[in-house]
Structures are given as structure tokens and as C-alpha cells.
Amino acid sequence: QVNSLLTLPNITERAHRVFPGGTLGNFDPNLVIDRGEGARVWDVTGREYVDYLIGSGPMILGHSNLEVLDAIEEQIRKGTTFFTNNERAIELAEEICKAVACAEKVRYVSTGGEADMYAMRLARAFTKREKLVKFEGGYHGMSSEAQMSLAPKQLKNFPNAVPDSAGIPSSVANEILIAPYNDIDFIRSLISEHHNEIAAIIVEPLQRIIPPAPGFLNALREECTKYGIILIFDEVVTGFRLAYGGAQEYFDVVPDICTLGKIIGGGFPLAAIAGKEEIMMHFDPSMVKSEDFLMQIGTLSGNPVAAVAGLKTLEILRRPGQYQKFNNIGQQVMNLFQESLAKTEVEFQILGCPVLFDIVFSKIPINNYRQLLDSDSKSADKFNASLRKHGILKPPGKIYSSLALTELDIAFTAQAINRSVQEFNN
């Protein structure tokens, strides 16, 4: 451990020489993880954390699950990629179609951001309309459309879009209509005015950690059905997490298309667009006119190793009592934060659901991005830093529960939370 401690500055220095900002672009460049097992990870200095980041969501079973590893090893000995159909990818697609209400056909890609990009393009191909509706603060990957009003600091009047990245043509803003999440009256008014131009509404059913207001998702479904607009649920995060059938099952609202990622790859790069057959046939040149065909090719799409990891993960999730156990674990962790922070004078709320939530320092109920933006981010940063100091690894803005969390992990978490709250209060 002493030797590894001495190498950390060298590792971060090496990273800065080859990575812009010294990072992969995802997380704190000063944290370099070496290994993970169960609900724990160790950085290159040997420091141990209880992991509520879990790879940003995919490791729902925890790290290095032995059943998943055995399945992966068996496949690796048969081959790692072929660029052709493979039986494991077919088997995984069959399971997705069984589990997910809107899924009649599946098309694989490698990342959730790719899936969202193709889902939006698919809606345009099907409807022959160009405008898209997205909700301010909603995350749908890194495409030009998705980067409109993702996390704007400059708040424009709705439905004007704000680019959140350099390099996006100004014309993109003209094709994106931005709405406040959870505002049923606004979305109805917007659709009434622009319905002949709108190809799709894309939405995270649980927007980051903000739950949908009662009737909100149902209203989206009704409006889309009324005007022939495609409803896209971005379930890259919520798929197989909120329930086995995802947010569609959890909230009992079925979209026309959904995107899936994270859990379906079991920790490997795999994502998917899943939807109604009449829409998905635009990926098939034999079923549509040449001008209606949507080309999609990916070297590693449906990779058999990723498919095997996903299949074994889903098999484990299907076992009796798994989601009850998962929610119980998440509720325990949620209660630890609630009970400890409730003893202070701090204004806070816990936003989300047991399997995906975070602490927001605000006394105003949070229903949309702007209300979340007005919360006390400095307090959140301070609290997160204290949690990391005491051995809790979590991303800013989210806590991911996992089935790997043990009683010992939860006891450690309780101790870390109590210490962090004491520091925070001083």
C-alpha cells in the first residue's frame, strides 16, 4: 500500500499527459479505481469505498459477480466478437421483448447515447416530421439534439433551446422544443400549437431523480396518441432497475419506443433501441422505401460477451424476491440519510425512489430542473466530499443502490453518514 500511495501522483500525471483534463470525461480525475468486488471498490492507493456509483448504474449485482464472470469466461473461450448475428444477442433480444412492454423488435448499439440518438432519428423517419420535444434538464446522451438544454445556466423562455456544448450548429436549436418537466398544461399547449411539426417527445420517465407528477406520463401518452407523435422513454437508467419491466411497468405507461443500456450489458458496452414493429421496420431496407430506410451499423453492436453478461444479469434479477430485496436495501440506505439529516437544522429532501435517489438541500418541493437548479449546490458538494472522505463513493446528484450491498456495507454506510452529517453541521 505504501508503494501504491507513492505512485498516485505519477498515475494522475500520466493521465494528464494523454487525456484532456486528465480524465476520461466522466468523473474526478484524482480518483483512480483499481478493482471492485461486491459493493466495494478500491482505488490505486488501496483505499476502500462502499460503492454507490457502481459504474454509473450498470453493476446492479455489484462488481465481479461470480455467476456473471463464469458466463463471460465461457463465451470468451468461444470468441469475443464476430460482426455477424450471434445466438447470445438473439437470446437477449428475446428476453427484452418478453420483459419490456413496448418492445416488439430490438436493435443494438454500444452506448445509451447512441440508442437515444437513433431513437430520435427513427421517430423522424417514421413520422416524416423534424421537431423534437425534450424536457429541460433531461439527459439523453451526447448528440447535438440531446445537448440542447441539458444543464443550462442561462435560462431562456420555453420552448427556446440552449446548446450546452460547443460545436453544435445553431440550426439544431430550431428543431428542438424545450418544456418544463411535470408541467402538463404547458406540454398540452405546446403540442396543440406545434403537433404537425413534432416527430417525438423524448423523456426520462424518472428525470434524473425527479419523479413524474401524478398523471404526467399518462398525459404525454394521451397527447402523443392523439396527434400521431412518437413517445420515447429513455430507460437507459431506469430499465430493469425500477422494475424488471422498467419504468413502463413501474408507472404503467407504455411508450412507442424505449432506449435501454447499463444493466442489459452487465457491465459491458451494450445498449438498445426497442419499440413497436411498425416503427422499428425502418431499420429494415426490405420493409420500407429506400428514402425511409434508417442506416445503423456498429462494429460491436450485440457483442456476444456483453450479451452473455446481460443475460446472466437478467436471469439473476428474475429470481423470486429479487426486486423486493433490492427495494428493501435501497429503502434502508434512504432511511439512514433521512434519520441522520433530520437531527440537524438543515433544510433537505430526499428525491427519487429507493433504488435511485439523492439528497437535495432545499425546502422547496422539487418538480423540475429549475427548482433543482435553485437548490443549495454548495451544501451538496460539501456533503458529498465528506461522504467520500469517510468511504462512500457516489456520483454528484445520484445514489445507485445495488443488490450486492450487505448488512456490513449498510452498517459502514450508516457510520459514514453520521460522521459526514456531524462535519456538515459544524
C-alpha positions in Angstrom: 0.0 0.0 0.0 2.9 2.4 0.7 4.3 1.8 -2.7 0.9 2.4 -4.4 0.5 5.6 -2.4 3.7 6.8 -3.9 2.6 6.1 -7.4 -0.7 8.0 -7.3 0.8 11.4 -8.4 2.6 9.6 -11.2 -0.6 8.0 -12.4 -2.6 11.2 -12.4 0.3 13.0 -14.1 0.4 10.3 -16.8 -3.4 10.7 -17.3 -3.0 14.5 -17.7 -0.4 13.9 -20.4 -2.8 11.8 -22.5 -6.3 12.8 -21.5 -7.8 16.3 -21.9 -8.3 17.5 -18.3 -6.6 14.3 -17.1 -9.8 12.3 -17.2 -12.0 10.0 -19.3 -14.5 12.8 -19.1 -16.8 11.1 -16.6 -15.5 11.7 -13.1 -13.0 13.2 -10.8 -9.5 12.8 -12.3 -8.0 12.4 -8.9 -9.8 9.1 -8.3 -8.3 6.1 -10.0 -10.1 2.8 -9.2 -8.1 -0.4 -9.3 -10.6 -3.1 -8.5 -14.1 -3.9 -7.3 -15.8 -6.8 -5.5 -19.4 -6.9 -4.4 -20.5 -3.4 -3.2 -16.9 -2.3 -2.6 -14.2 -0.7 -4.7 -10.5 0.1 -4.0 -8.5 2.9 -5.6 -4.9 2.6 -6.6 -3.8 3.8 -3.2 -5.6 0.8 -1.6 -8.3 3.0 -0.1 -11.7 1.2 0.2 -15.1 2.6 -0.5 -18.7 1.3 -0.4 -19.8 1.9 -4.0 -23.0 3.8 -4.7 -21.6 4.8 -8.1 -21.5 1.2 -9.4 -20.1 2.2 -12.8 -22.9 4.9 -13.1 -25.6 2.2 -12.8 -24.9 -1.0 -14.7 -23.4 -3.0 -11.8 -26.8 -3.7 -10.2 -25.4 -7.1 -8.9 -22.2 -5.5 -7.7 -18.7 -6.0 -9.0 -17.2 -9.3 -10.1 -20.4 -11.4 -9.6 -19.2 -14.9 -9.9 -22.1 -16.2 -11.9 -21.6 -13.4 -14.4 -17.9 -13.9 -14.5 -18.3 -17.7 -15.2 -20.7 -16.9 -18.1 -18.3 -14.3 -19.6 -15.4 -16.7 -19.4 -17.3 -19.4 -21.2 -18.2 -17.1 -24.0 -14.7 -15.5 -24.3 -13.3 -19.0 -25.0 -15.7 -19.3 -27.9 -14.9 -15.9 -29.3 -15.3 -12.2 -28.4 -16.8 -10.6 -31.4 -18.0 -11.6 -34.9 -19.9 -8.7 -36.6 -22.5 -11.3 -37.6 -25.6 -12.4 -35.8 -24.8 -14.5 -32.7 -27.1 -16.6 -30.6 -26.5 -14.8 -27.3 -27.5 -11.5 -28.8 -30.7 -13.1 -30.2 -31.4 -14.7 -26.8 -31.0 -11.3 -25.0 -33.3 -9.6 -27.5 -35.9 -12.3 -26.9 -35.8 -11.6 -23.2 -36.0 -7.9 -23.7 -39.1 -8.4 -25.8 -40.7 -10.6 -23.1 -39.9 -8.1 -20.3 -40.5 -4.7 -21.8 -44.0 -3.7 -22.8 -43.2 -1.6 -25.9 -40.5 -4.0 -27.2 -41.6 -5.9 -30.3 -38.3 -5.5 -32.1 -34.8 -4.6 -30.8 -31.8 -3.0 -32.5 -28.4 -3.0 -30.6 -25.8 -0.3 -30.3 -22.9 0.1 -27.8 -23.9 3.1 -25.7 -27.1 4.6 -24.3 -26.3 7.9 -26.0 -26.2 6.1 -29.4 -29.5 4.5 -28.6 -31.1 7.8 -27.8 -29.7 9.4 -31.0 -31.1 6.6 -33.1 -34.4 6.6 -31.3 -34.9 10.3 -32.2 -33.8 9.7 -35.8 -36.1 6.7 -36.0 -39.1 8.9 -34.9 -38.3 11.4 -37.6 -38.1 8.6 -40.2 -41.4 7.2 -39.2 -43.4 10.4 -38.8 -41.6 12.4 -41.6 -41.6 15.4 -39.1 -38.5 17.1 -37.8 -39.0 18.8 -34.5 -38.4 17.0 -31.2 -39.7 17.9 -27.7 -37.4 17.3 -24.8 -37.6 18.4 -21.1 -35.2 20.9 -19.6 -32.6 19.1 -17.6 -33.3 15.7 -19.2 -30.2 13.7 -20.1 -30.2 11.7 -23.4 -26.6 11.3 -24.3 -24.2 13.5 -26.2 -25.8 14.0 -29.6 -26.4 17.6 -30.8 -30.2 17.2 -30.0 -29.5 15.7 -26.6 -27.1 18.6 -25.7 -29.9 21.2 -26.0 -30.9 22.5 -22.6 -29.4 19.5 -20.8 -27.9 21.6 -18.0 -28.4 25.3 -19.0 -27.1 28.0 -16.7 -28.7 30.6 -19.0 -32.5 30.1 -18.6 -34.4 31.1 -21.7 -38.2 31.3 -22.0 -39.7 28.0 -23.0 -39.7 26.4 -25.6 -36.4 28.0 -26.7 -33.4 25.6 -26.6 -30.0 26.4 -25.2 -26.9 24.5 -26.5 -24.8 23.0 -23.7 -21.8 22.3 -25.8 -19.5 24.0 -28.3 -19.6 22.6 -31.9 -23.4 22.3 -32.3 -24.8 24.1 -35.4 -27.2 26.9 -34.5 -29.8 25.3 -36.7 -30.2 22.4 -34.2 -31.9 24.8 -31.7 -34.7 25.4 -34.3 -35.6 21.7 -34.3 -35.8 21.2 -30.5 -38.7 22.4 -28.3 -37.9 22.6 -24.6 -40.6 22.1 -22.0 -40.5 22.1 -18.2 -40.8 18.6 -16.7 -44.0 17.8 -14.9 -46.0 20.7 -16.4 -49.0 19.1 -18.0 -50.7 22.3 -19.0 -47.5 23.6 -20.8 -46.9 20.4 -22.7 -50.5 20.3 -23.9 -50.4 23.9 -25.1 -47.0 23.3 -26.8 -48.3 20.2 -28.6 -51.5 21.9 -29.6 -49.5 24.6 -31.3 -46.8 22.5 -33.0 -48.2 19.0 -33.3 -47.9 19.0 -37.1 -44.2 19.5 -36.8 -43.4 17.3 -33.8 -41.9 13.8 -34.5 -41.4 12.7 -31.0 -41.3 13.6 -27.3 -38.3 12.1 -25.5 -38.4 11.8 -21.8 -36.7 10.2 -18.8 -39.7 8.7 -17.0 -37.8 9.5 -13.8 -35.9 12.6 -14.8 -32.5 12.1 -13.2 -34.0 11.8 -9.7 -37.2 13.8 -10.1 -40.3 11.6 -10.1 -43.1 12.3 -12.6 -46.1 14.1 -11.1 -49.3 12.1 -10.9 -50.8 11.9 -14.4 -47.8 13.5 -16.2 -46.6 10.4 -18.1 -50.2 9.5 -18.9 -50.8 12.9 -20.3 -47.8 12.5 -22.6 -49.1 9.2 -23.8 -52.5 10.7 -24.5 -51.2 13.7 -26.4 -48.8 11.6 -28.5 -51.6 9.1 -29.4 -53.9 12.0 -30.2 -51.5 13.6 -32.7 -49.5 10.7 -34.0 -46.4 11.7 -32.2 -43.8 9.1 -31.1 -43.4 8.8 -27.3 -39.8 7.8 -26.4 -38.9 6.7 -22.9 -35.2 7.0 -22.2 -34.8 3.9 -20.0 -31.1 3.7 -20.2 -31.0 4.2 -16.4 -34.5 3.0 -15.3 -34.7 -0.1 -17.5 -34.5 -3.3 -15.3 -33.8 -1.0 -12.3 -37.2 0.4 -11.2 -38.8 -2.9 -12.1 -38.0 -5.9 -14.3 -40.1 -4.3 -17.0 -38.5 -0.9 -16.3 -40.4 2.4 -15.8 -43.1 1.3 -18.2 -44.1 -1.4 -15.7 -43.4 0.8 -12.6 -45.5 3.7 -13.8 -47.9 1.7 -16.0 -47.4 3.8 -19.1 -46.2 2.3 -22.4 -44.2 4.4 -24.9 -43.8 3.7 -28.6 -40.0 3.4 -28.4 -37.7 3.0 -25.4 -33.9 3.0 -25.1 -32.1 0.6 -22.8 -28.5 0.4 -21.6 -26.4 0.0 -18.5 -28.0 -3.2 -16.9 -28.6 -5.0 -20.2 -24.9 -5.2 -20.8 -23.9 -6.5 -17.4 -21.0 -4.1 -17.2 -20.0 -4.2 -20.9 -20.8 -1.7 -23.6 -24.3 -2.6 -24.9 -27.4 -0.6 -25.4 -30.6 -1.0 -27.4 -33.5 0.7 -29.1 -36.7 -1.3 -28.6 -40.1 -0.5 -30.0 -43.2 -1.2 -32.0 -42.6 -3.3 -35.1 -44.2 -0.8 -37.5 -41.7 1.8 -36.3 -38.7 -0.5 -36.0 -39.1 -1.7 -39.6 -37.4 1.5 -40.7 -34.1 -0.3 -39.8 -35.0 -3.0 -42.4 -34.4 -1.9 -46.1 -36.6 -4.7 -47.3 -39.6 -3.3 -45.5 -39.5 0.4 -46.4 -38.8 2.6 -49.4 -35.1 3.5 -49.8 -35.7 7.1 -48.7 -37.3 5.8 -45.5 -34.5 3.4 -44.5 -32.6 4.3 -41.4 -29.0 3.0 -41.7 -27.4 1.8 -38.5 -24.2 -0.2 -38.3 -21.9 -0.8 -35.3 -18.8 -2.9 -35.1 -19.6 -4.1 -31.6 -23.4 -3.9 -31.7 -24.8 -7.0 -30.0 -21.3 -8.2 -28.9 -21.7 -11.8 -27.6 -19.6 -11.2 -24.4 -21.8 -8.2 -23.5 -24.9 -10.1 -24.4 -23.9 -13.0 -22.2 -23.1 -10.7 -19.3 -26.5 -9.1 -19.7 -28.4 -12.4 -20.0 -26.9 -13.7 -16.8 -27.6 -10.4 -15.0 -31.3 -10.5 -16.1 -31.5 -14.2 -15.2 -30.5 -13.3 -11.6 -32.9 -10.4 -11.5 -35.8 -12.7 -12.5 -35.3 -14.9 -9.4 -38.1 -14.7 -6.9 -37.9 -11.9 -4.4 -35.0 -10.0 -6.0 -36.8 -6.7 -6.6 -38.4 -6.8 -3.1 -34.9 -7.3 -1.7 -33.5 -4.6 -4.0 -36.1 -2.1 -2.8 -35.7 -3.0 0.8 -31.9 -2.4 0.6 -32.4 0.9 -1.1 -35.0 1.9 1.5 -32.6 1.1 4.3 -30.0 3.4 2.8 -32.5 6.1 2.2 -33.7 5.9 5.8 -30.1 6.3 7.0 -29.8 9.6 5.3 -33.3 10.7 6.4 -32.8 9.9 10.0 -29.3 11.4 10.3 -30.1 14.6 8.5 -33.4 15.1 10.3 -31.5 15.6 13.5 -29.9 18.8 12.1 -31.3 22.2 11.3 -30.5 21.7 7.6 -33.3 22.1 5.0 -33.2 19.0 2.8 -35.3 16.4 1.0 -34.7 13.0 -0.5 -35.7 12.9 -4.1 -36.2 9.8 -6.2 -37.1 6.2 -5.2 -35.2 3.6 -3.1 -33.2 2.2 -5.9 -32.2 5.6 -7.3 -32.2 8.8 -5.2 -30.2 11.6 -3.8 -30.3 14.3 -1.1 -31.2 17.8 -2.2 -30.6 20.7 0.1 -33.8 22.8 -0.5 -37.0 23.4 1.4 -39.0 23.9 -1.9 -40.6 20.8 -3.4 -38.6 19.8 -6.5 -40.7 19.1 -9.6 -38.4 20.3 -12.4 -34.9 21.3 -13.4 -35.1 24.9 -12.5 -36.3 24.1 -9.0 -33.4 21.7 -8.7 -31.0 24.3 -10.0 -32.1 26.7 -7.2 -31.2 24.1 -4.5 -28.1 24.6 -2.4 -25.4 23.0 -4.6 -22.6 24.2 -2.3 -24.0 22.3 0.6 -24.4 19.2 -1.7 -20.8 19.4 -2.8 -19.6 19.8 0.8 -21.7 16.8 1.9 -20.6 14.6 -1.0 -16.9 15.4 -0.3 -17.4 14.5 3.4 -19.1 11.2 2.4 -16.1 10.4 0.1 -13.7 11.2 2.9 -15.5 8.6 5.1 -15.5 5.9 2.5 -18.7 6.4 0.5 -18.3 6.7 -3.3 -21.3 8.3 -5.1 -21.7 10.5 -8.2 -22.9 14.1 -7.8 -26.7 14.1 -8.0 -27.4 10.3 -7.6 -27.1 7.4 -5.3 -27.3 4.0 -7.0 -28.3 1.1 -4.8 -27.2 -2.4 -5.7 -28.1 -6.0 -4.7 -24.6 -6.6 -3.6 -25.0 -4.4 -0.5 -24.6 -6.5 2.6 -25.5 -5.8 6.3 -21.9 -4.9 6.8 -21.9 -2.5 3.9 -25.0 -0.8 5.3 -23.6 -0.6 8.8 -20.4 1.0 7.3 -22.7 3.4 5.3 -24.6 4.4 8.5 -21.3 5.2 10.3 -20.1 7.3 7.3 -23.3 9.2 7.0 -23.4 10.0 10.7 -19.8 11.3 10.6 -20.5 13.3 7.5 -23.6 14.9 9.0 -21.6 15.9 12.1 -18.9 17.5 9.9 -21.5 19.1 7.8 -23.3 20.6 10.8 -20.1 22.2 12.2 
